Amino acid sequence: EIVLTQSPGTLSLSPGERATLSCRASQSVPSNDLAWFQQKPGQAPRVLIYHASSRATGIPDRFSGSGSGTDFTLTISRLEPEDFAVYYCQQYGLSGPIPFGQGTRLEIK
Amino acid sequence: EVQLVESGGGVVQPGGSLRLSCAASGFTFSDHYMDWVRQAPGKGLEWVGRIRNKANSYFTEYAASAKGRFSISRDDSKNSLYLQINSLNIDDTAVYYCARIHLWPHRYFDYWGQGTLVTVSS
């Protein structure tokens, strides 16, 4: 089973700054089938990125994903106030198990 | 508009059972795999299990932590997904989400319900 490790645990930045979030897999992610989710308090997760770098429908282009194999990155080019939330990476596929990373909390500095 | 609405959560005593439901609308439910994910208070996301579609024999699979006590089923005629949880324990306290799996080739979680809270307490 693949284990996903996200870093940092908490990231403190100001609106307008660039955010870089990391997700490292314990073994190569098949077909680079890695997704990123955003979750705000009291809300369900929302998919941002799938297949490592494809933006989901309706996601602003300030969100971008990159990486392959075992190392993946979510970048938010210029932070908006509504971007402060918890972010999870996830390896998905035809079959389980379906692991999630432990999350990165993006907070306002 | 795709909608997923969970129900059936509540307060249950340890050892009890619960059946959660997820009502789907706005898409062809029978085409999609469907998953359950849970989130304990203040914790991260944990995959619970999956049920495939009819074309794939409604095959089910579960996380190791869910095997034996959790059972996923679906009724395509009612556009509904279910999660039966038996022998509930304190560690099962969580918000339970249903999620739709995008169609081939990228089977990512594209829509989620708002969740239903299960609290296991005596």
Interface residues (C-beta under 8 A of the other chain):
Chain A: D33 A35 F37 Q39 Q43 A44 P45 R46 V47 Y50 H51 S54 A56 Y88 Q90 Y92 G93 L94 S95 G96 P97 I98 P99 F100 G101 Q102 G103
Chain B: D35 G44 L45 E46 W47 G49 R50 E61 Y62 A63 A64 Y97 H102 H106 R107 Y108 F109 D110 W112 G113 Q114 G115
